[in-house]
């Protein structure tokens, strides 16, 4: 299929973007909102607050560590065998089944709940390697920023829509034939699994990936492992890619830690759980137009400039979050995060796609996602350990300032035009 065909181009872009709708339900309803709250108040209600924070951060990090190990290996194999879509389907299946399993976990069974959550996180995180790697296959370079932002924006819209329904379920469980709010939260986990499944189908049926480099599965595995070694060598040669990855590793650590731990942090300093759900919904609502606007700004002024502006905003929000004492301030921070979170994620993906060889997107995006998952290993553990050791959660959040500042400084020195030229020569 010719990627220059405008009709097929648009259909592939839309089908690809719908996977962001699928996974955003997990990122919002499960990972950022209901699981941290339900874990503290239902499954681990007998544990001290600081201990439950520690275990939540530890399992989030272990899940990210598993994804970290798998990402570059599976990314390389997916290029060799043409397996991006099959491996994405496998990861989605793991995430979907683990998320659905949370519906049946009884009160007090916090170890089992954490296990399913961790496995679901592995499926969610590893699947994003193949989703991101398909971006160069569904659109043309001139549209990278627009399509990447469109995917994230659609994710905010779709994930936010389901999240709004899930919040309504917890507030008015009788409208849905549910006994109480606890039953509504458990039903919300099941709804996320169904949502994830339905919105994965368009990508699997519409999007095409490049043909495999090897005819047989055995040869693909052998070739993929050899190519993984070559990719390490290529990444070292592409100094601009290395510089960007270093910057990305630092600043995405801060972004991912906020996603994973924001609700837990707010609960730890005494905020009301119901108000926090509203704050997350605000972030989703603001994120839709803001991310789409970021895509336009990225195409007009460059992805690098948009990311730097987002990191400056994050630094200000971290300082505000460390001193906030009233719940309305959390709403203000939620608006600020909604303005920049999706844009930073979308433009980072688009900028990286410009710096790497298109035919090796799976391998290189394996490294891209490896770094993002390695960041998620360190960030939640840092927040959890500082909170547990000092008994003061406010001190831990200020550590994110270092990550945003250093990441921005490295990104400032990335020469995008030179990076594109070198990628074309590889």
Rosetta blueprint (number, residue, H / E / L):
1 X L
2 X L
3 X L
4 X L
5 X L
6 X H
7 X H
8 X H
9 X H
10 X H
11 X H
12 X H
13 X H
14 X H
15 X H
16 X H
17 X H
18 X H
19 X H
20 X H
21 X H
22 X H
23 X H
24 X H
25 X H
26 X H
27 X H
28 X H
29 X H
30 X H
31 X H
32 X H
33 X H
34 X H
35 X H
36 X H
37 X H
38 X H
39 X H
40 X H
41 X H
42 X H
43 X H
44 X L
45 X L
46 X L
47 X L
48 X L
49 X H
50 X H
51 X H
52 X H
53 X H
54 X H
55 X H
56 X H
57 X H
58 X H
59 X H
60 X H
61 X H
62 X H
63 X H
64 X H
65 X H
66 X H
67 X H
68 X H
69 X H
70 X H
71 X H
72 X H
73 X H
74 X H
75 X H
76 X H
77 X H
78 X H
79 X H
80 X H
81 X H
82 X L
83 X L
84 X H
85 X H
86 X H
87 X H
88 X H
89 X H
90 X H
91 X H
92 X H
93 X H
94 X H
95 X H
96 X H
97 X H
98 X H
99 X H
100 X H
101 X H
102 X H
103 X H
104 X H
105 X L
106 X L
107 X L
108 X L
109 X L
110 X H
111 X H
112 X H
113 X H
114 X H
115 X H
116 X H
117 X H
118 X H
119 X H
120 X H
121 X H
122 X H
123 X H
124 X H
125 X H
126 X H
127 X H
128 X H
129 X H
130 X H
131 X H
132 X H
133 X H
134 X L
135 X H
136 X H
137 X H
138 X H
139 X L
140 X L
141 X H
142 X H
143 X H
144 X H
145 X H
146 X H
147 X H
148 X H
149 X H
150 X H
151 X H
152 X H
153 X H
154 X H
155 X H
156 X H
157 X H
158 X H
159 X H
160 X H
161 X H
162 X H
163 X H
164 X H
165 X H
166 X H
167 X H
168 X H
169 X H
170 X H
171 X H
172 X L
173 X H
174 X H
175 X H
176 X H
177 X L
178 X L
179 X L
180 X L
181 X H
182 X H
183 X H
184 X H
185 X H
186 X H
187 X H
188 X H
189 X H
190 X H
191 X H
192 X H
193 X H
194 X H
195 X H
196 X H
197 X H
198 X H
199 X H
200 X H
201 X H
202 X H
203 X H
204 X H
205 X H
206 X H
207 X L
208 X L
209 X L
210 X L
211 X L
212 X L
213 X L
214 X L
215 X L
216 X L
217 X H
218 X H
219 X H
220 X H
221 X H
222 X H
223 X H
224 X H
225 X H
226 X H
227 X H
228 X H
229 X H
230 X H
231 X H
232 X H
233 X H
234 X H
235 X H
236 X H
237 X H
238 X L
239 X H
240 X H
241 X H
242 X H
243 X H
244 X H
245 X H
246 X H
247 X H
248 X H
249 X H
250 X H
251 X H
252 X H
253 X H
254 X H
255 X H
256 X H
257 X H
258 X H
259 X H
260 X H
261 X H
262 X H
263 X H
264 X H
265 X H
266 X H
267 X H
268 X H
269 X L
270 X L
271 X L
272 X L
273 X H
274 X H
275 X H
276 X H
277 X H
278 X H
279 X H
280 X H
281 X H
282 X H
283 X H
284 X H
285 X H
286 X H
287 X H
288 X H
289 X H
290 X H
291 X H
292 X H
293 X H
294 X H
295 X H
296 X H
297 X H
298 X H
299 X H
300 X H
301 X H
302 X L
303 X H
304 X H
305 X H
306 X H
307 X H
308 X H
309 X H
310 X H
311 X H
312 X H
313 X H
314 X H
315 X H
316 X H
317 X H
318 X H
319 X H
320 X H
321 X H
322 X H
323 X H
324 X L
325 X L
326 X L
327 X H
328 X H
329 X H
330 X H
331 X H
332 X H
333 X H
334 X H
335 X H
336 X H
337 X H
338 X H
339 X H
340 X H
341 X H
342 X H
343 X H
344 X H
345 X H
346 X H
347 X H
348 X H
349 X H
350 X H
351 X H
352 X H
353 X H
354 X H
355 X H
356 X L
357 X L
358 X H
359 X H
360 X H
361 X H
362 X H
363 X H
364 X H
365 X H
366 X H
367 X H
368 X H
369 X H
370 X H
371 X H
372 X H
373 X H
374 X H
375 X H
376 X H
377 X H
378 X H
379 X H
380 X H
381 X H
382 X H
383 X H
384 X H
385 X H
386 X H
387 X H
388 X H
389 X H
390 X H
391 X L
392 X L
393 X H
394 X H
395 X H
396 X H
397 X H
398 X L
399 X L
400 X H
401 X H
402 X H
403 X H
404 X H
405 X H
406 X H
407 X H
408 X H
409 X H
410 X H
411 X H
412 X H
413 X L
414 X L
415 X L
416 X H
417 X H
418 X H
419 X H
420 X H
421 X H
422 X H
423 X H
424 X H
425 X H
426 X L
